[in-house]
Structures are given as structure tokens and as C-alpha cells.
């Protein structure tokens, strides 16, 4: 149990250090992929000088669609 708490605190701290000054709300979402598809449809920024990725849709019945925490228009900052 202690290890799980430590890892969670470490990850949250890292995310806040890296992205805490951005406008908007930060959400740390942990999805259990299992054997299915996460099911996100993604698109990059039109400005090629920026490396940003946005959620533009879901695969119906996918893990992300059923979970509901990731929404269309959200920017993905990090995937691990």
C-alpha cells in the first residue's frame, strides 16, 4: 500500500511541476486497457511549430468512451 501511495504522489508531483502553470484544469487519467482498444481519435495542431495532440472523437464502446473522463477537445500532454 505504501508503494502505491508513493508512486501516485510522485506522478502527481511530476505532472504539477511540468504542467502546473498552463491555463485550464489538469486531469491525470489512468485507464486500464485490458484487451480492448482505448479508442481515442486524435489530431495534431495545425501549427507545425507546436507539438500538441487533441482528442477529436471516440470509437463507440471503447474504454475511453465508456469511462467519460477524457472529452472531445482535451489536449493530451503526456501518455505513458
PyMOL Python script that loads the backbone (N, CA, C, O; Angstrom):
from pymol import cmd

cmd.read_pdbstr("""\
ATOM      1  N   UNK A   1       0.820  -1.201   0.000  1.00  0.00           N
ATOM      2  CA  UNK A   1       0.000   0.000   0.000  1.00  0.00           C
ATOM      3  C   UNK A   1       0.856   1.253   0.000  1.00  0.00           C
ATOM      4  O   UNK A   1       0.547   2.208  -0.713  1.00  0.00           O
ATOM      5  N   UNK A   2       1.912   1.270   0.774  1.00  0.00           N
ATOM      6  CA  UNK A   2       2.789   2.436   0.840  1.00  0.00           C
ATOM      7  C   UNK A   2       3.395   2.750  -0.528  1.00  0.00           C
ATOM      8  O   UNK A   2       3.474   3.916  -0.913  1.00  0.00           O
ATOM      9  N   UNK A   3       3.816   1.736  -1.257  1.00  0.00           N
ATOM     10  CA  UNK A   3       4.413   1.931  -2.573  1.00  0.00           C
ATOM     11  C   UNK A   3       3.418   2.567  -3.532  1.00  0.00           C
ATOM     12  O   UNK A   3       3.780   3.469  -4.287  1.00  0.00           O
ATOM     13  N   UNK A   4       2.181   2.115  -3.514  1.00  0.00           N
ATOM     14  CA  UNK A   4       1.161   2.689  -4.387  1.00  0.00           C
ATOM     15  C   UNK A   4       0.968   4.161  -4.081  1.00  0.00           C
ATOM     16  O   UNK A   4       0.900   4.982  -4.997  1.00  0.00           O
ATOM     17  N   UNK A   5       0.881   4.502  -2.817  1.00  0.00           N
ATOM     18  CA  UNK A   5       0.706   5.909  -2.432  1.00  0.00           C
ATOM     19  C   UNK A   5       1.902   6.741  -2.869  1.00  0.00           C
ATOM     20  O   UNK A   5       1.734   7.844  -3.389  1.00  0.00           O
ATOM     21  N   UNK A   6       3.106   6.222  -2.663  1.00  0.00           N
ATOM     22  CA  UNK A   6       4.314   6.941  -3.038  1.00  0.00           C
ATOM     23  C   UNK A   6       4.358   7.186  -4.545  1.00  0.00           C
ATOM     24  O   UNK A   6       4.661   8.293  -4.989  1.00  0.00           O
ATOM     25  N   UNK A   7       4.057   6.161  -5.322  1.00  0.00           N
ATOM     26  CA  UNK A   7       4.083   6.295  -6.783  1.00  0.00           C
ATOM     27  C   UNK A   7       3.059   7.329  -7.222  1.00  0.00           C
ATOM     28  O   UNK A   7       3.360   8.162  -8.077  1.00  0.00           O
ATOM     29  N   UNK A   8       1.849   7.293  -6.655  1.00  0.00           N
ATOM     30  CA  UNK A   8       0.819   8.261  -7.016  1.00  0.00           C
ATOM     31  C   UNK A   8       1.259   9.676  -6.681  1.00  0.00           C
ATOM     32  O   UNK A   8       1.095  10.577  -7.504  1.00  0.00           O
ATOM     33  N   UNK A   9       1.811   9.894  -5.499  1.00  0.00           N
ATOM     34  CA  UNK A   9       2.279  11.221  -5.099  1.00  0.00           C
ATOM     35  C   UNK A   9       3.402  11.676  -6.018  1.00  0.00           C
ATOM     36  O   UNK A   9       3.438  12.841  -6.414  1.00  0.00           O
ATOM     37  N   UNK A  10       4.312  10.789  -6.363  1.00  0.00           N
ATOM     38  CA  UNK A  10       5.419  11.125  -7.261  1.00  0.00           C
ATOM     39  C   UNK A  10       4.901  11.559  -8.626  1.00  0.00           C
ATOM     40  O   UNK A  10       5.347  12.571  -9.166  1.00  0.00           O
ATOM     41  N   UNK A  11       3.962  10.802  -9.185  1.00  0.00           N
ATOM     42  CA  UNK A  11       3.426  11.113 -10.511  1.00  0.00           C
ATOM     43  C   UNK A  11       2.668  12.431 -10.496  1.00  0.00           C
ATOM     44  O   UNK A  11       2.853  13.258 -11.388  1.00  0.00           O
ATOM     45  N   UNK A  12       1.822  12.637  -9.500  1.00  0.00           N
ATOM     46  CA  UNK A  12       1.060  13.886  -9.410  1.00  0.00           C
ATOM     47  C   UNK A  12       2.012  15.064  -9.262  1.00  0.00           C
ATOM     48  O   UNK A  12       1.817  16.098  -9.900  1.00  0.00           O
ATOM     49  N   UNK A  13       3.028  14.924  -8.438  1.00  0.00           N
ATOM     50  CA  UNK A  13       4.014  15.995  -8.272  1.00  0.00           C
ATOM     51  C   UNK A  13       4.731  16.307  -9.573  1.00  0.00           C
ATOM     52  O   UNK A  13       4.939  17.475  -9.901  1.00  0.00           O
ATOM     53  N   UNK A  14       5.111  15.276 -10.316  1.00  0.00           N
ATOM     54  CA  UNK A  14       5.783  15.460 -11.605  1.00  0.00           C
ATOM     55  C   UNK A  14       4.883  16.204 -12.586  1.00  0.00           C
ATOM     56  O   UNK A  14       5.330  17.127 -13.266  1.00  0.00           O
ATOM     57  N   UNK A  15       3.620  15.805 -12.659  1.00  0.00           N
ATOM     58  CA  UNK A  15       2.673  16.446 -13.571  1.00  0.00           C
ATOM     59  C   UNK A  15       2.496  17.907 -13.189  1.00  0.00           C
ATOM     60  O   UNK A  15       2.495  18.771 -14.066  1.00  0.00           O
ATOM     61  N   UNK A  16       2.348  18.201 -11.923  1.00  0.00           N
ATOM     62  CA  UNK A  16       2.184  19.593 -11.487  1.00  0.00           C
ATOM     63  C   UNK A  16       3.423  20.429 -11.773  1.00  0.00           C
ATOM     64  O   UNK A  16       3.301  21.591 -12.160  1.00  0.00           O
ATOM     65  N   UNK A  17       4.619  19.860 -11.591  1.00  0.00           N
ATOM     66  CA  UNK A  17       5.844  20.605 -11.900  1.00  0.00           C
ATOM     67  C   UNK A  17       5.947  20.913 -13.390  1.00  0.00           C
ATOM     68  O   UNK A  17       6.356  22.009 -13.775  1.00  0.00           O
ATOM     69  N   UNK A  18       5.580  19.955 -14.217  1.00  0.00           N
ATOM     70  CA  UNK A  18       5.744  20.127 -15.664  1.00  0.00           C
ATOM     71  C   UNK A  18       4.649  20.999 -16.289  1.00  0.00           C
ATOM     72  O   UNK A  18       4.926  21.780 -17.199  1.00  0.00           O
ATOM     73  N   UNK A  19       3.420  20.869 -15.809  1.00  0.00           N
ATOM     74  CA  UNK A  19       2.290  21.494 -16.495  1.00  0.00           C
ATOM     75  C   UNK A  19       1.452  22.396 -15.609  1.00  0.00           C
ATOM     76  O   UNK A  19       0.425  22.905 -16.059  1.00  0.00           O
ATOM     77  N   UNK A  20       1.852  22.611 -14.370  1.00  0.00           N
ATOM     78  CA  UNK A  20       1.038  23.348 -13.414  1.00  0.00           C
ATOM     79  C   UNK A  20       0.756  24.797 -13.771  1.00  0.00           C
ATOM     80  O   UNK A  20      -0.216  25.367 -13.277  1.00  0.00           O
ATOM     81  N   UNK A  21       1.580  25.413 -14.619  1.00  0.00           N
ATOM     82  CA  UNK A  21       1.375  26.817 -14.961  1.00  0.00           C
ATOM     83  C   UNK A  21       0.549  27.008 -16.232  1.00  0.00           C
ATOM     84  O   UNK A  21       0.347  28.141 -16.668  1.00  0.00           O
ATOM     85  N   UNK A  22       0.071  25.925 -16.827  1.00  0.00           N
ATOM     86  CA  UNK A  22      -0.779  26.043 -18.008  1.00  0.00           C
ATOM     87  C   UNK A  22      -2.171  26.518 -17.617  1.00  0.00           C
ATOM     88  O   UNK A  22      -2.631  26.263 -16.504  1.00  0.00           O
ATOM     89  N   UNK A  23      -2.834  27.201 -18.527  1.00  0.00           N
ATOM     90  CA  UNK A  23      -4.218  27.602 -18.294  1.00  0.00           C
ATOM     91  C   UNK A  23      -5.107  26.371 -18.381  1.00  0.00           C
ATOM     92  O   UNK A  23      -4.814  25.449 -19.142  1.00  0.00           O
ATOM     93  N   UNK A  24      -6.176  26.346 -17.618  1.00  0.00           N
ATOM     94  CA  UNK A  24      -7.116  25.235 -17.654  1.00  0.00           C
ATOM     95  C   UNK A  24      -6.871  24.262 -16.526  1.00  0.00           C
ATOM     96  O   UNK A  24      -5.984  24.453 -15.695  1.00  0.00           O
ATOM     97  N   UNK A  25      -7.665  23.227 -16.513  1.00  0.00           N
ATOM     98  CA  UNK A  25      -7.590  22.196 -15.478  1.00  0.00           C
ATOM     99  C   UNK A  25      -6.731  21.035 -15.945  1.00  0.00           C
ATOM    100  O   UNK A  25      -6.800  20.624 -17.104  1.00  0.00           O
ATOM    101  N   UNK A  26      -5.921  20.510 -15.036  1.00  0.00           N
ATOM    102  CA  UNK A  26      -5.120  19.315 -15.314  1.00  0.00           C
ATOM    103  C   UNK A  26      -5.832  18.103 -14.738  1.00  0.00           C
ATOM    104  O   UNK A  26      -6.310  18.135 -13.604  1.00  0.00           O
ATOM    105  N   UNK A  27      -5.902  17.040 -15.517  1.00  0.00           N
ATOM    106  CA  UNK A  27      -6.511  15.796 -15.061  1.00  0.00           C
ATOM    107  C   UNK A  27      -5.554  14.655 -15.348  1.00  0.00           C
ATOM    108  O   UNK A  27      -5.064  14.513 -16.469  1.00  0.00           O
ATOM    109  N   UNK A  28      -5.292  13.859 -14.356  1.00  0.00           N
ATOM    110  CA  UNK A  28      -4.476  12.662 -14.502  1.00  0.00           C
ATOM    111  C   UNK A  28      -5.445  11.492 -14.603  1.00  0.00           C
ATOM    112  O   UNK A  28      -6.131  11.160 -13.637  1.00  0.00           O
ATOM    113  N   UNK A  29      -5.499  10.870 -15.776  1.00  0.00           N
ATOM    114  CA  UNK A  29      -6.461   9.802 -16.038  1.00  0.00           C
ATOM    115  C   UNK A  29      -5.696   8.500 -16.228  1.00  0.00           C
ATOM    116  O   UNK A  29      -4.791   8.418 -17.059  1.00  0.00           O
ATOM    117  N   UNK A  30      -6.060   7.496 -15.464  1.00  0.00           N
ATOM    118  CA  UNK A  30      -5.448   6.178 -15.553  1.00  0.00           C
ATOM    119  C   UNK A  30      -6.503   5.208 -16.070  1.00  0.00           C
ATOM    120  O   UNK A  30      -7.457   4.885 -15.363  1.00  0.00           O
ATOM    121  N   UNK A  31      -6.330   4.747 -17.299  1.00  0.00           N
ATOM    122  CA  UNK A  31      -7.273   3.806 -17.904  1.00  0.00           C
ATOM    123  C   UNK A  31      -6.650   2.425 -17.948  1.00  0.00           C
ATOM    124  O   UNK A  31      -5.485   2.276 -18.316  1.00  0.00           O
ATOM    125  N   UNK A  32      -7.415   1.421 -17.576  1.00  0.00           N
ATOM    126  CA  UNK A  32      -6.961   0.033 -17.653  1.00  0.00           C
ATOM    127  C   UNK A  32      -7.356  -0.497 -19.028  1.00  0.00           C
ATOM    128  O   UNK A  32      -8.528  -0.777 -19.277  1.00  0.00           O
ATOM    129  N   UNK A  33      -6.391  -0.631 -19.905  1.00  0.00           N
ATOM    130  CA  UNK A  33      -6.666  -1.032 -21.273  1.00  0.00           C
ATOM    131  C   UNK A  33      -7.203  -2.446 -21.364  1.00  0.00           C
ATOM    132  O   UNK A  33      -8.078  -2.715 -22.187  1.00  0.00           O
ATOM    133  N   UNK A  34      -6.715  -3.335 -20.560  1.00  0.00           N
ATOM    134  CA  UNK A  34      -7.145  -4.724 -20.651  1.00  0.00           C
ATOM    135  C   UNK A  34      -6.850  -5.273 -22.035  1.00  0.00           C
ATOM    136  O   UNK A  34      -5.734  -5.124 -22.532  1.00  0.00           O
ATOM    137  N   UNK A  35      -7.830  -5.904 -22.662  1.00  0.00           N
ATOM    138  CA  UNK A  35      -7.624  -6.457 -24.001  1.00  0.00           C
ATOM    139  C   UNK A  35      -8.272  -5.608 -25.079  1.00  0.00           C
ATOM    140  O   UNK A  35      -8.145  -5.913 -26.265  1.00  0.00           O
ATOM    141  N   UNK A  36      -8.965  -4.548 -24.687  1.00  0.00           N
ATOM    142  CA  UNK A  36      -9.669  -3.721 -25.662  1.00  0.00           C
ATOM    143  C   UNK A  36      -8.855  -2.525 -26.109  1.00  0.00           C
ATOM    144  O   UNK A  36      -7.740  -2.295 -25.642  1.00  0.00           O
ATOM    145  N   UNK A  37      -9.433  -1.777 -27.016  1.00  0.00           N
ATOM    146  CA  UNK A  37      -8.815  -0.561 -27.527  1.00  0.00           C
ATOM    147  C   UNK A  37      -9.165   0.612 -26.617  1.00  0.00           C
ATOM    148  O   UNK A  37     -10.276   0.685 -26.092  1.00  0.00           O
ATOM    149  N   UNK A  38      -8.223   1.524 -26.433  1.00  0.00           N
ATOM    150  CA  UNK A  38      -8.539   2.740 -25.694  1.00  0.00           C
ATOM    151  C   UNK A  38      -9.573   3.538 -26.485  1.00  0.00           C
ATOM    152  O   UNK A  38     -10.494   4.106 -25.899  1.00  0.00           O
ATOM    153  N   UNK A  39      -9.432   3.584 -27.789  1.00  0.00           N
ATOM    154  CA  UNK A  39     -10.483   4.117 -28.643  1.00  0.00           C
ATOM    155  C   UNK A  39     -10.541   5.618 -28.809  1.00  0.00           C
ATOM    156  O   UNK A  39     -11.621   6.167 -29.025  1.00  0.00           O
ATOM    157  N   UNK A  40      -9.421   6.296 -28.715  1.00  0.00           N
ATOM    158  CA  UNK A  40      -9.404   7.743 -28.926  1.00  0.00           C
ATOM    159  C   UNK A  40      -9.055   8.060 -30.367  1.00  0.00           C
ATOM    160  O   UNK A  40      -8.189   7.416 -30.959  1.00  0.00           O
ATOM    161  N   UNK A  41      -9.727   9.054 -30.931  1.00  0.00           N
ATOM    162  CA  UNK A  41      -9.371   9.604 -32.240  1.00  0.00           C
ATOM    163  C   UNK A  41      -8.634  10.909 -31.965  1.00  0.00           C
ATOM    164  O   UNK A  41      -9.162  11.793 -31.290  1.00  0.00           O
ATOM    165  N   UNK A  42      -7.420  11.029 -32.484  1.00  0.00           N
ATOM    166  CA  UNK A  42      -6.550  12.159 -32.160  1.00  0.00           C
ATOM    167  C   UNK A  42      -6.196  12.963 -33.399  1.00  0.00           C
ATOM    168  O   UNK A  42      -6.200  12.441 -34.514  1.00  0.00           O
ATOM    169  N   UNK A  43      -5.889  14.238 -33.194  1.00  0.00           N
ATOM    170  CA  UNK A  43      -5.427  15.111 -34.281  1.00  0.00           C
ATOM    171  C   UNK A  43      -4.365  16.046 -33.720  1.00  0.00           C
ATOM    172  O   UNK A  43      -4.422  16.441 -32.556  1.00  0.00           O
ATOM    173  N   UNK A  44      -3.400  16.395 -34.560  1.00  0.00           N
ATOM    174  CA  UNK A  44      -2.351  17.323 -34.159  1.00  0.00           C
ATOM    175  C   UNK A  44      -2.733  18.753 -34.448  1.00  0.00           C
ATOM    176  O   UNK A  44      -3.730  19.022 -35.119  1.00  0.00           O
ATOM    177  N   UNK A  45      -1.935  19.665 -33.939  1.00  0.00           N
ATOM    178  CA  UNK A  45      -2.142  21.093 -34.123  1.00  0.00           C
ATOM    179  C   UNK A  45      -1.824  21.480 -35.557  1.00  0.00           C
ATOM    180  O   UNK A  45      -0.909  20.921 -36.162  1.00  0.00           O
ATOM    181  N   UNK A  46      -2.558  22.418 -36.099  1.00  0.00           N
ATOM    182  CA  UNK A  46      -2.271  22.896 -37.459  1.00  0.00           C
ATOM    183  C   UNK A  46      -0.941  23.635 -37.537  1.00  0.00           C
ATOM    184  O   UNK A  46      -0.287  23.635 -38.580  1.00  0.00           O
ATOM    185  N   UNK A  47      -0.551  24.248 -36.467  1.00  0.00           N
ATOM    186  CA  UNK A  47       0.729  24.954 -36.397  1.00  0.00           C
ATOM    187  C   UNK A  47       1.820  23.920 -36.159  1.00  0.00           C
ATOM    188  O   UNK A  47       1.931  23.385 -35.056  1.00  0.00           O
ATOM    189  N   UNK A  48       2.621  23.631 -37.169  1.00  0.00           N
ATOM    190  CA  UNK A  48       3.627  22.575 -37.063  1.00  0.00           C
ATOM    191  C   UNK A  48       4.752  22.909 -36.093  1.00  0.00           C
ATOM    192  O   UNK A  48       5.550  22.037 -35.748  1.00  0.00           O
ATOM    193  N   UNK A  49       4.824  24.177 -35.645  1.00  0.00           N
ATOM    194  CA  UNK A  49       5.835  24.559 -34.661  1.00  0.00           C
ATOM    195  C   UNK A  49       5.426  24.112 -33.258  1.00  0.00           C
ATOM    196  O   UNK A  49       6.245  24.114 -32.338  1.00  0.00           O
ATOM    197  N   UNK A  50       4.165  23.731 -33.098  1.00  0.00           N
ATOM    198  CA  UNK A  50       3.671  23.268 -31.798  1.00  0.00           C
ATOM    199  C   UNK A  50       3.431  21.774 -31.863  1.00  0.00           C
ATOM    200  O   UNK A  50       2.912  21.262 -32.855  1.00  0.00           O
ATOM    201  N   UNK A  51       3.804  21.089 -30.819  1.00  0.00           N
ATOM    202  CA  UNK A  51       3.614  19.647 -30.755  1.00  0.00           C
ATOM    203  C   UNK A  51       2.454  19.351 -29.822  1.00  0.00           C
ATOM    204  O   UNK A  51       2.662  18.902 -28.695  1.00  0.00           O
ATOM    205  N   UNK A  52       1.249  19.595 -30.275  1.00  0.00           N
ATOM    206  CA  UNK A  52       0.099  19.333 -29.428  1.00  0.00           C
ATOM    207  C   UNK A  52      -0.828  18.320 -30.087  1.00  0.00           C
ATOM    208  O   UNK A  52      -0.933  18.252 -31.311  1.00  0.00           O
ATOM    209  N   UNK A  53      -1.499  17.535 -29.249  1.00  0.00           N
ATOM    210  CA  UNK A  53      -2.400  16.485 -29.720  1.00  0.00           C
ATOM    211  C   UNK A  53      -3.729  16.654 -28.995  1.00  0.00           C
ATOM    212  O   UNK A  53      -3.774  16.790 -27.772  1.00  0.00           O
ATOM    213  N   UNK A  54      -4.807  16.643 -29.767  1.00  0.00           N
ATOM    214  CA  UNK A  54      -6.137  16.856 -29.218  1.00  0.00           C
ATOM    215  C   UNK A  54      -7.036  15.651 -29.491  1.00  0.00           C
ATOM    216  O   UNK A  54      -6.879  14.953 -30.493  1.00  0.00           O
ATOM    217  N   UNK A  55      -7.978  15.423 -28.579  1.00  0.00           N
ATOM    218  CA  UNK A  55      -8.986  14.379 -28.758  1.00  0.00           C
ATOM    219  C   UNK A  55     -10.081  14.950 -29.651  1.00  0.00           C
ATOM    220  O   UNK A  55     -10.677  15.981 -29.339  1.00  0.00           O
ATOM    221  N   UNK A  56     -10.338  14.266 -30.772  1.00  0.00           N
ATOM    222  CA  UNK A  56     -11.373  14.740 -31.703  1.00  0.00           C
ATOM    223  C   UNK A  56     -12.547  13.769 -31.805  1.00  0.00           C
ATOM    224  O   UNK A  56     -13.543  14.067 -32.465  1.00  0.00           O
ATOM    225  N   UNK A  57     -12.436  12.609 -31.155  1.00  0.00           N
ATOM    226  CA  UNK A  57     -13.547  11.662 -31.184  1.00  0.00           C
ATOM    227  C   UNK A  57     -13.206  10.389 -30.439  1.00  0.00           C
ATOM    228  O   UNK A  57     -12.099  10.211 -29.932  1.00  0.00           O
ATOM    229  N   UNK A  58     -14.198   9.506 -30.388  1.00  0.00           N
ATOM    230  CA  UNK A  58     -14.067   8.217 -29.709  1.00  0.00           C
ATOM    231  C   UNK A  58     -14.516   7.113 -30.643  1.00  0.00           C
ATOM    232  O   UNK A  58     -15.325   7.329 -31.545  1.00  0.00           O
ATOM    233  N   UNK A  59     -13.986   5.942 -30.414  1.00  0.00           N
ATOM    234  CA  UNK A  59     -14.523   4.739 -31.037  1.00  0.00           C
ATOM    235  C   UNK A  59     -15.688   4.299 -30.156  1.00  0.00           C
ATOM    236  O   UNK A  59     -15.501   4.112 -28.954  1.00  0.00           O
ATOM    237  N   UNK A  60     -16.887   4.129 -30.720  1.00  0.00           N
ATOM    238  CA  UNK A  60     -18.046   3.739 -29.911  1.00  0.00           C
ATOM    239  C   UNK A  60     -17.773   2.457 -29.112  1.00  0.00           C
ATOM    240  O   UNK A  60     -17.244   1.481 -29.644  1.00  0.00           O
ATOM    241  N   UNK A  61     -18.141   2.480 -27.837  1.00  0.00           N
ATOM    242  CA  UNK A  61     -17.972   1.321 -26.977  1.00  0.00           C
ATOM    243  C   UNK A  61     -16.561   1.101 -26.469  1.00  0.00           C
ATOM    244  O   UNK A  61     -16.298   0.103 -25.799  1.00  0.00           O
ATOM    245  N   UNK A  62     -15.650   2.008 -26.773  1.00  0.00           N
ATOM    246  CA  UNK A  62     -14.258   1.849 -26.341  1.00  0.00           C
ATOM    247  C   UNK A  62     -14.112   2.170 -24.857  1.00  0.00           C
ATOM    248  O   UNK A  62     -15.039   2.670 -24.220  1.00  0.00           O
ATOM    249  N   UNK A  63     -12.941   1.877 -24.327  1.00  0.00           N
ATOM    250  CA  UNK A  63     -12.658   2.133 -22.917  1.00  0.00           C
ATOM    251  C   UNK A  63     -12.778   3.619 -22.596  1.00  0.00           C
ATOM    252  O   UNK A  63     -13.398   3.976 -21.595  1.00  0.00           O
ATOM    253  N   UNK A  64     -12.203   4.492 -23.416  1.00  0.00           N
ATOM    254  CA  UNK A  64     -12.269   5.931 -23.165  1.00  0.00           C
ATOM    255  C   UNK A  64     -13.691   6.457 -23.277  1.00  0.00           C
ATOM    256  O   UNK A  64     -14.103   7.297 -22.477  1.00  0.00           O
ATOM    257  N   UNK A  65     -14.441   5.980 -24.249  1.00  0.00           N
ATOM    258  CA  UNK A  65     -15.822   6.432 -24.424  1.00  0.00           C
ATOM    259  C   UNK A  65     -16.671   6.019 -23.225  1.00  0.00           C
ATOM    260  O   UNK A  65     -17.478   6.808 -22.735  1.00  0.00           O
ATOM    261  N   UNK A  66     -16.498   4.812 -22.762  1.00  0.00           N
ATOM    262  CA  UNK A  66     -17.272   4.327 -21.620  1.00  0.00           C
ATOM    263  C   UNK A  66     -16.856   4.989 -20.317  1.00  0.00           C
ATOM    264  O   UNK A  66     -17.691   5.190 -19.434  1.00  0.00           O
ATOM    265  N   UNK A  67     -15.570   5.333 -20.180  1.00  0.00           N
ATOM    266  CA  UNK A  67     -15.066   5.956 -18.958  1.00  0.00           C
ATOM    267  C   UNK A  67     -15.583   7.387 -18.813  1.00  0.00           C
ATOM    268  O   UNK A  67     -16.049   7.765 -17.738  1.00  0.00           O
ATOM    269  N   UNK A  68     -15.507   8.184 -19.877  1.00  0.00           N
ATOM    270  CA  UNK A  68     -16.070   9.523 -19.886  1.00  0.00           C
ATOM    271  C   UNK A  68     -15.230  10.643 -19.310  1.00  0.00           C
ATOM    272  O   UNK A  68     -15.658  11.797 -19.356  1.00  0.00           O
ATOM    273  N   UNK A  69     -14.059  10.362 -18.772  1.00  0.00           N
ATOM    274  CA  UNK A  69     -13.249  11.441 -18.186  1.00  0.00           C
ATOM    275  C   UNK A  69     -12.470  12.220 -19.230  1.00  0.00           C
ATOM    276  O   UNK A  69     -12.219  13.411 -19.047  1.00  0.00           O
ATOM    277  N   UNK A  70     -12.084  11.576 -20.314  1.00  0.00           N
ATOM    278  CA  UNK A  70     -11.402  12.264 -21.406  1.00  0.00           C
ATOM    279  C   UNK A  70     -12.486  12.731 -22.364  1.00  0.00           C
ATOM    280  O   UNK A  70     -13.335  11.945 -22.785  1.00  0.00           O
ATOM    281  N   UNK A  71     -12.454  14.016 -22.706  1.00  0.00           N
ATOM    282  CA  UNK A  71     -13.532  14.585 -23.520  1.00  0.00           C
ATOM    283  C   UNK A  71     -12.997  15.134 -24.838  1.00  0.00           C
ATOM    284  O   UNK A  71     -11.819  15.471 -24.962  1.00  0.00           O
ATOM    285  N   UNK A  72     -13.880  15.213 -25.802  1.00  0.00           N
ATOM    286  CA  UNK A  72     -13.513  15.794 -27.094  1.00  0.00           C
ATOM    287  C   UNK A  72     -13.075  17.233 -26.864  1.00  0.00           C
ATOM    288  O   UNK A  72     -13.746  17.998 -26.172  1.00  0.00           O
ATOM    289  N   UNK A  73     -11.943  17.588 -27.454  1.00  0.00           N
ATOM    290  CA  UNK A  73     -11.352  18.912 -27.279  1.00  0.00           C
ATOM    291  C   UNK A  73     -10.236  18.946 -26.264  1.00  0.00           C
ATOM    292  O   UNK A  73      -9.488  19.922 -26.212  1.00  0.00           O
ATOM    293  N   UNK A  74     -10.098  17.901 -25.448  1.00  0.00           N
ATOM    294  CA  UNK A  74      -8.998  17.840 -24.481  1.00  0.00           C
ATOM    295  C   UNK A  74      -7.673  17.729 -25.203  1.00  0.00           C
ATOM    296  O   UNK A  74      -7.577  17.082 -26.246  1.00  0.00           O
ATOM    297  N   UNK A  75      -6.649  18.363 -24.647  1.00  0.00           N
ATOM    298  CA  UNK A  75      -5.294  18.228 -25.168  1.00  0.00           C
ATOM    299  C   UNK A  75      -4.562  17.191 -24.329  1.00  0.00           C
ATOM    300  O   UNK A  75      -4.572  17.257 -23.100  1.00  0.00           O
ATOM    301  N   UNK A  76      -3.929  16.237 -24.996  1.00  0.00           N
ATOM    302  CA  UNK A  76      -3.122  15.235 -24.298  1.00  0.00           C
ATOM    303  C   UNK A  76      -1.716  15.804 -24.100  1.00  0.00           C
ATOM    304  O   UNK A  76      -1.050  16.186 -25.063  1.00  0.00           O
ATOM    305  N   UNK A  77      -1.284  15.854 -22.870  1.00  0.00           N
ATOM    306  CA  UNK A  77       0.043  16.396 -22.570  1.00  0.00           C
ATOM    307  C   UNK A  77       1.093  15.309 -22.482  1.00  0.00           C
ATOM    308  O   UNK A  77       2.258  15.535 -22.811  1.00  0.00           O
ATOM    309  N   UNK A  78       0.686  14.126 -22.037  1.00  0.00           N
ATOM    310  CA  UNK A  78       1.644  13.047 -21.844  1.00  0.00           C
ATOM    311  C   UNK A  78       0.887  11.728 -21.809  1.00  0.00           C
ATOM    312  O   UNK A  78      -0.202  11.643 -21.241  1.00  0.00           O
ATOM    313  N   UNK A  79       1.463  10.711 -22.412  1.00  0.00           N
ATOM    314  CA  UNK A  79       0.892   9.369 -22.386  1.00  0.00           C
ATOM    315  C   UNK A  79       1.996   8.428 -21.954  1.00  0.00           C
ATOM    316  O   UNK A  79       3.106   8.474 -22.485  1.00  0.00           O
ATOM    317  N   UNK A  80       1.696   7.587 -21.002  1.00  0.00           N
ATOM    318  CA  UNK A  80       2.749   6.694 -20.520  1.00  0.00           C
ATOM    319  C   UNK A  80       2.233   5.334 -20.225  1.00  0.00           C
ATOM    320  O   UNK A  80       2.995   4.461 -19.810  1.00  0.00           O
TER     321      UNK A  80
END
""", "prot")
cmd.dss("prot")
cmd.show_as("cartoon", "prot")
cmd.util.cbc("prot")
cmd.orient("prot")
